[in-house]
Amino acid sequence: MTAEIRLAFARPAGAIPHPSRFTHTDEDGDRLLISTALLTDGTPGLYFRTDPNGSGLPLTEMDALIAQLQVIAAASRDEAAAAAQS
């Protein structure tokens, strides 16, 4: 007799930073993470996390942040589409 056991683990949104993530550490060491998120209803989104004190980002890095947000958003849409098909 052969038995098959399948386990499925739900991953909370933002639990594993996606390779497209944006990270920044400000001058006093506070960190910022922006990554993909799959909301509970399957909607693609963005996940933001900072240290308790928040994190500052110089305006000189704003263009890079905006460009990376586009990459993260595309990755989040792809994750949502893949999750919807599984």
PEMO-V649108 format. One record per residue. N is the residue number from 1. PHI is phi in radians with two decimals (999 if undefined). Layout:
n & phi
N & PHI
N & PHI
This chain:
n & phi
1 & 999
2 & -1.97
3 & -2.02
4 & -2.08
5 & -2.06
6 & -2.10
7 & -2.01
8 & -2.22
9 & -1.97
10 & -1.33
11 & -1.84
12 & -1.10
13 & -0.93
14 & 1.39
15 & -1.16
16 & -2.09
17 & -1.03
18 & -1.29
19 & -0.98
20 & -1.42
21 & -0.97
22 & -1.96
23 & -2.23
24 & -2.66
25 & -2.10
26 & -1.42
27 & -1.09
28 & -1.85
29 & 1.64
30 & -1.27
31 & -1.89
32 & -2.23
33 & -2.28
34 & -2.20
35 & -2.51
36 & -1.31
37 & -2.51
38 & -1.98
39 & -1.20
40 & -1.04
41 & -1.57
42 & 1.57
43 & -1.29
44 & -1.25
45 & -2.71
46 & -2.06
47 & -1.97
48 & -2.03
49 & -2.49
50 & -2.31
51 & -1.16
52 & -0.94
53 & -1.44
54 & 1.41
55 & -2.60
56 & -1.65
57 & -2.23
58 & -1.10
59 & -1.08
60 & -1.13
61 & -1.75
62 & -1.11
63 & -1.07
64 & -1.13
65 & -1.11
66 & -1.08
67 & -1.10
68 & -1.24
69 & -1.03
70 & -1.11
71 & -1.15
72 & -1.11
73 & -1.08
74 & -1.11
75 & -1.12
76 & -1.14
77 & -1.10
78 & -1.11
79 & -1.07
80 & -1.12
81 & -1.13
82 & -1.15
83 & -1.15
84 & -1.19
85 & -1.56
86 & -1.67
